[in-house]
Amino acid sequence: MSNRMNIAVGEKIFVEGGADFIAMARPLIADPELPSKAQQGRSDEIRPCVACNQGCLDRLLTHGCKRITLVEMSNSIGKDIGPITRWSVLAYLKQHNVKIMKGAKAISRTVCIMN
């Protein structure tokens, strides 16, 4: 489940069994501290994605299929993501034994899991 997701809606869908996984790419671009704020009960401080596509999708469409990293993304709400976010995310994922797969390997693994 993804697209225009926020903490309240995502949690409701997940708790009600409507999804096993909630993706929040754009909200994390808008506010890289979203997980911490939500966990600390500070949801009212989360900077929302305004769905402008300027710092994420527009950048991808403008530059074609070139690799675009979180560091290169920015958002129109007024804060660059910066390198610390990318490394924080990667460190967190590694700490929790989450594997990061790209391209065909990720697709084939996902298909195996879904079957």
N, C-alpha and C positions, 0 to 999 in steps of 0.2 A: 504494500500500500504506500503510495507516495503522492506528491504534487499538492502544493499549497497546504501542507500539513502544519499543525502547531501542536504544542504539548497537550492541551485539553482534548482536542479532537483525536489525536493519536492514542492517548491513554484510554479514551472511551471506546474506540474501535478495538483496541487490543484487549481490554478487560472483558468486553462483551463477546470476545472470540471471533470478531470479524476479520482478523488478520493475525498471522504468526509473526510478521515483521513490519515495522513502520520505518520508512525511509524519510530522512529529513535533510536532504542536501541543501536546498535553497535556504531553509531556516538557519542552517549551520554557517552558510556563507554570510548571511545577514548578521548573525550573532554567534561567533565561535564559542562563546561562553554559555550557550544555551543549556548543555547538559548539566553544568555546575549550578546554574541559576535554578533550573527546574528541580534538581535534587535537593537544593537548599530551601525550596519553597518560595523562591523569588521570581516566579513566573511573570509577575507584573513588570519586571525589569527587562524582560527579554525583548530585544529589538526585532520586530517582525520583518519578514520578507515582504516587500511591497509589490512583488511580481512584475518588476520592470524589465527583467531579463538583461539589463545593461552590463552587469559585471560577470554574468555567467553564460547564459545561452547566446546572447548577442556576440560575445567575444569568441565563442566557439564557431558560430556561423561566419563571422568576419574572417577568421584565420583558417577556416577549413578544418581538416582532420589533424592539424598539428597538435602535438601534446600540449595541453594547458594544465598547469598545476594550480593547486590552491593558492600558492604564493603569487601567481600572476593574476588571480581573480581579485576583484574588489567589488564593493557594492555601492549603490547610489545613496545609501543612508548616511554615508560619511566616514566610514572607517575601513582602512585596508586590512586585509586578513593578516598579512605578514608571515614570515617564515616560522615564527614560534608556533603558530597553529598547526601547521603541517607536521612539525616534529612532535608536538604534543599528542596529536592524533595517532601518529605512527607508534610512538612510545606506549600509549595506552593500549592500542591494539596488540602490540607485541607482548605487553605485560599480561594480557588476558588470553594469550595463545590464539589470536585471530589471524588466520592466514590471508594474505592479500594476493589474489590471482588476477592476471590480466588476460585479455583477449580470448583466444580459442580455449585455453586451459580453463579459464573461469567459466566459459559457456558450457564446455563439456562436463565439468564438475557439477554445475547447476542442473543440467539435464539429468545426470545420474542421480542426484539427490531427489529431483522431482519425480523420477520414475520409481 
